[in-house]
Amino acid sequence: MLKIETLDGGHDRERFDCGVEALNLYLRQTARQHIAKDIARTYVLVDEESRAPKPVLGFFTLSICQVFAEDIPPKWAKKLPKSIPAIRLGRLAVAKARQGSGLGKTILVEALYRTARAAEIAAGIGLFVDAKDHKAAAFYAKFGFQEVSGTPLKLFLPMETVRQFAAAGAGKN
């Protein structure tokens, strides 16, 4: 059975390969440091029946951020202060051997669920992501992410939409 866990020493980061070296290096060299310093949380998708160190099938990273009203589509920016709290999906990757199997959707839906939970404690206007390329942007667009600031790779999903995903039963891990 697949399960999302917070990254720790029981996960095999060294063998993870998503085909994007920057993402591989982040998981291998930086993610645990960011967790320890409370900069970002990295969550990994694993087969819970695997023996430690568990192979990482995919991962995502969440952190709190600050955005400016001009970085939000006008529909949501009305009557907001200049500086606005939000949540950032910093990274999302699936192991090359598992790409195309729906795990990207599984991971993203879990990220949306966790974002909704975080917003219950510390409010934020929505979820932001900087897509790596146009293919990634198209993936996020299927979930309702919208381009911001006229930049096709900077994307935003309003918290109301994030909450709709959570209410639909996401995040059962």
ChimeraX attribute file (.defattr): number of C-alpha atoms within 10 A of each C-alpha:
attribute: neighborCount
match mode: 1-to-1
recipient: residues
	/A:1	7
	/A:2	14
	/A:3	15
	/A:4	23
	/A:5	15
	/A:6	15
	/A:7	22
	/A:8	15
	/A:9	10
	/A:10	11
	/A:11	21
	/A:12	18
	/A:13	23
	/A:14	13
	/A:15	12
	/A:16	23
	/A:17	21
	/A:18	20
	/A:19	14
	/A:20	13
	/A:21	10
	/A:22	11
	/A:23	21
	/A:24	19
	/A:25	15
	/A:26	15
	/A:27	27
	/A:28	16
	/A:29	13
	/A:30	12
	/A:31	22
	/A:32	20
	/A:33	14
	/A:34	16
	/A:35	16
	/A:36	10
	/A:37	10
	/A:38	10
	/A:39	14
	/A:40	19
	/A:41	21
	/A:42	23
	/A:43	23
	/A:44	26
	/A:45	26
	/A:46	20
	/A:47	15
	/A:48	14
	/A:49	10
	/A:50	12
	/A:51	10
	/A:52	11
	/A:53	12
	/A:54	18
	/A:55	21
	/A:56	23
	/A:57	27
	/A:58	25
	/A:59	28
	/A:60	25
	/A:61	22
	/A:62	23
	/A:63	18
	/A:64	20
	/A:65	14
	/A:66	13
	/A:67	17
	/A:68	14
	/A:69	17
	/A:70	12
	/A:71	20
	/A:72	23
	/A:73	18
	/A:74	12
	/A:75	6
	/A:76	12
	/A:77	16
	/A:78	10
	/A:79	8
	/A:80	11
	/A:81	9
	/A:82	11
	/A:83	12
	/A:84	18
	/A:85	16
	/A:86	23
	/A:87	26
	/A:88	22
	/A:89	24
	/A:90	17
	/A:91	18
	/A:92	23
	/A:93	24
	/A:94	27
	/A:95	21
	/A:96	14
	/A:97	12
	/A:98	13
	/A:99	15
	/A:100	10
	/A:101	10
	/A:102	10
	/A:103	19
	/A:104	21
	/A:105	16
	/A:106	16
	/A:107	24
	/A:108	21
	/A:109	19
	/A:110	22
	/A:111	25
	/A:112	25
	/A:113	24
	/A:114	17
	/A:115	26
	/A:116	27
	/A:117	16
	/A:118	15
	/A:119	18
	/A:120	10
	/A:121	8
	/A:122	12
	/A:123	17
	/A:124	22
	/A:125	21
	/A:126	24
	/A:127	26
	/A:128	26
	/A:129	22
	/A:130	18
	/A:131	20
	/A:132	13
	/A:133	10
	/A:134	11
	/A:135	11
	/A:136	13
	/A:137	20
	/A:138	15
	/A:139	15
	/A:140	20
	/A:141	15
	/A:142	10
	/A:143	15
	/A:144	15
	/A:145	21
	/A:146	21
	/A:147	21
	/A:148	18
	/A:149	13
	/A:150	10
	/A:151	11
	/A:152	15
	/A:153	21
	/A:154	18
	/A:155	24
	/A:156	26
	/A:157	24
	/A:158	19
	/A:159	20
	/A:160	12
	/A:161	17
	/A:162	24
	/A:163	20
	/A:164	14
	/A:165	18
	/A:166	21
	/A:167	12
	/A:168	9
	/A:169	10
	/A:170	18
	/A:171	20
	/A:172	9
	/A:173	10
